[in-house]
Amino acid sequence: MLLIGVKEEKGWLASKWQLTYPVGWQRICKAANSAYDYYDNLEILIDNVKVDLSSKNDLLKLEEGGAMTIRGMSKIIRVPLMITFF
């Protein structure tokens, strides 16, 4: 990944990254599935609409959208963390 830039927005530090190669929706779902266990109070949004999940494997079955956001409290760095895939 390449770091495009970093800026502060409404009290949040926002960084923009670009993947070094294109990925499809299934890869985005797999990335969210892999990150699932590293969040407390995880929320998933597809095109800014919250999705209800009964298990982390439901992530692999989501209908394709324009963007997927995963957000919640990071168990690793212990701060709120939000990642959006386009």
C-alpha positions in Angstrom: 0.0 0.0 0.0 1.1 3.5 -0.7 0.3 6.4 1.8 -1.4 9.2 -0.2 -1.8 11.6 2.7 -2.8 12.3 6.3 -5.0 15.0 7.7 -7.1 15.8 10.8 -10.9 15.8 10.3 -13.3 16.7 13.2 -10.9 15.4 15.8 -10.0 12.2 13.8 -6.7 11.5 12.2 -7.5 10.4 8.6 -5.0 8.7 6.4 -5.6 7.8 2.7 -3.9 4.7 1.3 -3.9 3.2 -2.2 -3.4 -0.4 -2.8 -0.6 -1.3 -5.1 -2.9 -3.5 -7.1 -6.7 -3.6 -7.6 -8.8 -6.0 -5.6 -12.4 -7.1 -5.9 -15.3 -7.2 -3.5 -14.5 -10.8 -2.3 -11.0 -9.6 -1.2 -12.5 -6.7 0.7 -14.9 -9.1 2.5 -12.0 -11.4 3.3 -10.0 -8.4 4.7 -13.0 -7.4 6.9 -13.4 -11.0 8.0 -9.7 -11.1 9.0 -9.9 -7.9 11.0 -13.2 -8.9 12.8 -11.4 -10.5 15.8 -9.3 -7.4 16.4 -12.2 -5.1 17.2 -14.6 -4.6 20.1 -18.1 -3.4 19.3 -17.5 -3.9 15.6 -19.8 -2.3 13.1 -19.9 -3.0 9.4 -21.4 -0.5 7.0 -22.1 -1.0 3.3 -22.5 2.4 1.5 -22.9 4.0 4.9 -25.7 1.7 5.9 -25.1 -0.5 9.0 -25.3 -4.2 8.3 -26.5 -6.7 11.0 -24.2 -9.7 11.3 -24.9 -12.9 13.3 -21.3 -14.1 12.9 -18.0 -13.0 11.3 -18.6 -15.5 8.4 -21.6 -13.4 7.3 -19.0 -10.9 6.1 -18.1 -13.3 3.3 -21.7 -13.4 2.0 -22.4 -9.7 1.8 -23.8 -8.2 -1.4 -21.4 -6.0 -3.3 -21.6 -2.3 -2.7 -19.6 0.8 -3.5 -17.8 0.9 -0.1 -17.4 -1.1 3.0 -16.5 0.5 6.4 -15.4 -1.5 9.4 -15.3 0.4 12.7 -15.1 -0.1 16.4 -12.6 -0.1 19.3 -9.3 -1.6 18.3 -8.1 -4.3 20.6 -4.5 -3.7 19.6 -4.0 0.1 19.9 -7.1 0.6 22.2 -8.6 3.6 20.3 -11.6 3.9 18.0 -10.6 2.8 14.5 -12.5 3.1 11.2 -11.3 1.7 7.8 -13.2 2.2 4.6 -12.6 0.2 1.5 -13.7 1.6 -1.9 
